[in-house]
Amino acid sequence: MGNPTPRKLKLISIMFLVAAVWGIAIGIFYFQQPNFFLTALGIVNLMLGVYLGFRQLKDRKQISK
């Protein structure tokens, strides 16, 4: 399994970040009592999105050298 293309990596990163914002917002604000599971999964998605974004930035930095 090789490295994904930069376009795919950017799209996947954006999808994780959008899912994170949605999960955290719904988990905290939609229900009467905050839903821990949705919020926790939103935070996991946030971490994955940040990781993939960092990976993309790191790859760009190596390419420009």
N, C-alpha and C positions, 0 to 999 in steps of 0.2 A: 504494500500500500504506500504509494508515494505521497508527496506533499500536495495539498490542494492548490489550485490556481489562486492568485491574489483576489480575483473577482469572487470566487466561491467563498474564500475565507472572509471577505468583507461582508458578503450576504449572510453567512452563518452567524458572524459576530453581531450584525444588526438584528437578526432574528432572536438571538439570545437576549440582547439588551431590551428589545421590545417586550418579549415574554417576561423578563424580570420586572420591568416597570408595571406591566399589567398585573402580574402575580402579587407584587408588593402592594399595589394600590387596592386591588380587590380584597386581598387578605386583611388589610388594615381598615379600610374605609367602608366597604360595602356591607359587611355583616354587623349585627348589633354588637357582638363580642368579637374582637379580632381573632381571625382564624390563623393559628400558628402554622399549620401545614402549608397553606398557600403562601404565606409570607416566607417561610423557610425555603420552599422550592423557588420562589422568586429570587431569594438571595443566592441560591445555588446557580440559577441562570445568570444572575449578575456577575458572579465570579467567573463563569465560563465565558461570558461575553468579554469581560476585561482581559482574561487570559488570551483569548484569540485575537483581540485587538492589539495587545502587547506583542504577540507573536508576529502579527502583520507589520507592526512598526519596526520590530527588530529585523525582519527580513528586508524591509525597504532600506534600512540603515546599512546593512551588509551589501546590498546591491549597489548603493550609491558610492561606496568606497572604491 
